[in-house]
Amino acid sequence: MLAIFDYNAGNQTSVRRALDAIGIPNKITNDPDELQRATGIIFPGVGAAGQAMDELTSGGLDEALKALIWQEKPVLGICVGCQILLDYSEENNTKALAVIPGECRLFNPSWTDYEGMPIRVPHMGWNTVELVRECELFKGIEPDANFYFVHSYYPAPKEEFVLGNTIYGRPFCSVHGRRGLWAVQFHPEKSGRPGLKLLQNFHDYCREVEDA
């Protein structure tokens, strides 16, 4: 079973529907025992970084999640869940979870697109990901696959944690982490077949770890 981490700041229901669609057992929970028993954890998020961290810290869920990460429980962060795995976010001047070194930055509206026009903030719509390091999440996904983005801030982790980039005005990191701790800026649960394949790949990895 995958646990969808519930901290009142995520898009848990959308993630649950996506997992249900491909037959992956799942549960929305913040119960420490259920999180510990889960084969892996999906850490979603929408809204603002400051609000998300307030929800996490008010009930000690930040420390519970970090403890599971240090125990090498597989984790997939999505959108705000991707951003606040870093040290800091410019959004709300937020001290984040600090499990991956780096920070989250606001898109610069002076950046321009291919036609020389200023980009719109937020970045909203479909875009591709170019992998710069091998990532098991993308096994069987075509390189030109499109994923759904909606965000005003983007992750900027330490270079060795950058797994994939997306171009919006200029390249930014859209996938970061390490084996077993992955974070994606886009919404796989809203990205059609490629997104569902990514979620399936995460589940397959979790089961391999559990059976090892």
C-alpha positions as CSV (number, residue, x, y, z in Angstrom):
1,M,0.0,0.0,0.0
2,L,1.1,3.5,-0.8
3,A,0.4,6.2,1.8
4,I,-0.7,9.6,0.6
5,F,0.6,11.9,3.3
6,D,-2.2,14.0,4.7
7,Y,-1.2,17.4,6.2
8,N,-4.2,19.6,5.1
9,A,-2.1,21.3,2.4
10,G,-2.1,18.8,-0.5
11,N,-4.1,17.5,-3.4
12,Q,-4.5,14.1,-1.8
13,T,-7.9,13.3,-3.5
14,S,-6.5,13.8,-7.0
15,V,-3.5,11.5,-6.2
16,R,-5.8,8.9,-4.7
17,R,-8.0,8.9,-7.9
18,A,-5.0,8.4,-10.1
19,L,-3.7,5.5,-8.0
20,D,-7.1,3.9,-8.0
21,A,-7.3,4.2,-11.8
22,I,-4.2,2.0,-12.1
23,G,-5.1,-0.4,-9.3
24,I,-2.5,0.6,-6.8
25,P,-3.7,0.1,-3.2
26,N,-3.4,3.4,-1.3
27,K,-4.6,5.3,1.8
28,I,-4.7,9.0,2.7
29,T,-3.2,9.2,6.2
30,N,-1.0,11.0,8.6
31,D,-1.0,8.1,11.2
32,P,2.7,7.3,12.0
33,D,2.0,3.6,12.2
34,E,0.3,3.5,8.8
35,L,3.0,5.6,7.3
36,Q,5.6,3.2,8.7
37,R,3.8,0.1,7.4
38,A,3.3,1.7,3.9
39,T,5.5,0.5,1.1
40,G,6.1,4.1,0.1
41,I,4.8,7.6,0.7
42,I,3.5,10.2,-1.7
43,F,4.0,13.7,-0.4
44,P,1.7,16.0,-2.4
45,G,1.0,19.7,-2.0
46,V,-0.7,22.7,-3.4
47,G,-0.9,26.3,-2.3
48,A,1.9,28.3,-0.5
49,A,5.1,26.9,1.0
50,G,4.6,28.9,4.3
51,Q,1.1,27.5,4.8
52,A,2.3,23.9,4.0
53,M,5.1,24.2,6.5
54,D,2.8,25.6,9.2
55,E,0.5,22.6,8.7
56,L,3.4,20.2,9.0
57,T,5.1,21.8,12.0
58,S,1.9,22.4,14.0
59,G,1.4,18.7,14.6
60,G,5.0,17.5,14.5
61,L,4.4,15.9,11.1
62,D,7.6,17.5,9.8
63,E,9.7,15.4,12.1
64,A,7.7,12.3,11.5
65,L,8.2,12.6,7.7
66,K,11.9,13.4,8.1
67,A,12.4,10.3,10.3
68,L,10.8,8.1,7.7
69,I,13.1,9.6,5.0
70,W,16.2,9.0,7.2
71,Q,15.0,5.4,7.5
72,E,15.0,5.3,3.7
73,K,11.3,4.9,3.3
74,P,10.6,5.6,-0.4
75,V,9.1,9.1,-0.8
76,L,7.8,10.9,-3.9
77,G,7.2,14.7,-3.4
78,I,4.8,16.5,-5.8
79,C,4.6,20.3,-6.5
80,V,4.7,22.1,-3.1
81,G,5.7,18.7,-1.6
82,C,8.7,18.8,-4.1
83,Q,9.6,22.4,-3.1
84,I,9.6,22.1,0.7
85,L,11.9,19.1,0.7
86,L,14.6,21.7,0.2
87,D,16.2,24.0,2.8
88,Y,14.3,27.2,2.0
89,S,11.6,28.8,-0.1
90,E,11.5,32.4,-1.2
91,E,7.7,32.0,-1.0
92,N,6.7,33.4,2.4
93,N,10.4,33.4,3.4
94,T,9.9,29.8,4.5
95,K,12.4,27.6,6.3
96,A,11.6,24.2,4.8
97,L,12.3,20.5,5.6
98,A,16.0,20.6,4.6
99,V,16.2,16.9,3.5
100,I,17.7,17.9,0.1
101,P,20.1,20.9,-0.1
102,G,18.9,23.8,-2.1
103,E,16.2,26.5,-2.2
104,C,13.0,27.3,-4.1
105,R,13.0,30.5,-6.2
106,L,10.4,32.8,-7.8
107,F,10.3,32.8,-11.6
108,N,11.7,36.0,-13.0
109,P,9.0,37.6,-15.2
110,S,11.7,39.3,-17.3
111,W,12.7,35.9,-18.7
112,T,11.5,35.4,-22.3
113,D,10.2,32.5,-24.3
114,Y,11.3,31.3,-27.7
115,E,9.5,34.2,-29.4
116,G,11.2,36.8,-27.1
117,M,8.0,37.5,-25.1
118,P,8.1,37.7,-21.3
119,I,7.0,34.5,-19.6
120,R,3.8,34.5,-17.7
121,V,4.0,33.7,-14.0
122,P,2.7,31.2,-12.9
123,H,4.0,28.6,-15.3
124,M,0.8,26.8,-16.1
125,G,0.2,24.1,-18.7
126,W,2.0,21.2,-20.4
127,N,5.8,20.9,-20.7
128,T,8.5,18.3,-21.2
129,V,11.3,17.0,-18.9
130,E,14.8,16.4,-20.1
131,L,16.6,14.0,-17.8
132,V,20.2,14.9,-16.9
133,R,20.7,11.7,-14.7
134,E,19.1,8.3,-14.9
135,C,15.8,8.2,-12.9
136,E,13.8,5.1,-12.3
137,L,10.6,7.1,-12.2
138,F,10.9,7.7,-16.0
139,K,11.3,4.0,-17.1
140,G,9.2,3.4,-20.1
141,I,8.2,7.1,-20.5
142,E,8.9,8.7,-23.9
143,P,11.5,11.6,-23.8
144,D,9.0,13.9,-25.4
145,A,6.2,13.1,-23.0
146,N,4.3,16.2,-21.6
147,F,3.5,16.7,-17.9
148,Y,1.1,19.3,-16.3
149,F,2.7,22.2,-14.4
150,V,1.2,25.0,-12.4
151,H,3.6,26.9,-10.2
152,S,5.2,30.3,-9.6
153,Y,8.2,29.1,-7.8
154,Y,10.8,26.5,-8.9
155,P,13.2,24.2,-7.1
156,A,16.9,24.9,-7.3
157,P,18.7,22.1,-5.5
158,K,22.4,21.5,-5.2
159,E,23.6,20.3,-8.6
160,E,24.2,16.7,-7.7
161,F,20.5,16.3,-6.8
162,V,19.2,17.7,-10.2
163,L,17.7,14.8,-12.1
164,G,15.7,16.6,-14.8
165,N,15.1,20.0,-16.2
166,T,12.3,21.8,-18.0
167,I,12.5,25.0,-20.0
168,Y,10.4,28.0,-19.2
169,G,12.2,31.2,-20.1
170,R,15.3,29.2,-19.2
171,P,16.0,25.7,-17.9
172,F,14.9,25.0,-14.3
173,C,15.0,21.9,-12.3
174,S,11.7,20.0,-12.5
175,V,12.9,16.6,-11.0
176,H,15.3,16.3,-8.1
177,G,16.4,13.9,-5.4
178,R,18.2,10.6,-5.1
179,R,17.3,7.0,-5.5
180,G,14.2,6.3,-3.3
181,L,13.7,10.0,-2.5
182,W,12.3,11.8,-5.6
183,A,10.5,15.1,-6.1
184,V,8.7,16.4,-9.2
185,Q,7.5,19.9,-9.8
186,F,4.7,18.8,-12.1
187,H,1.5,17.0,-11.2
188,P,1.8,13.3,-12.4
189,E,-1.7,12.7,-11.2
190,K,-3.0,15.3,-13.7
191,S,-0.6,14.3,-16.5
192,G,-2.4,11.6,-18.3
193,R,-0.7,8.4,-19.3
194,P,2.9,9.5,-18.7
195,G,2.0,10.7,-15.2
196,L,0.2,7.4,-14.4
197,K,3.3,5.5,-15.7
198,L,5.5,7.5,-13.4
199,L,3.2,6.7,-10.4
200,Q,3.3,3.0,-11.4
201,N,7.1,3.2,-11.6
202,F,7.3,4.6,-8.1
203,H,5.0,1.8,-6.8
204,D,7.1,-0.8,-8.6
205,Y,10.3,0.6,-6.9
206,C,8.6,0.5,-3.5
207,R,7.6,-3.1,-3.9
208,E,11.1,-4.1,-5.0
209,V,12.6,-2.4,-1.9
210,E,10.0,-4.1,0.3
211,D,10.8,-7.6,-1.2
212,A,14.5,-7.1,-1.0
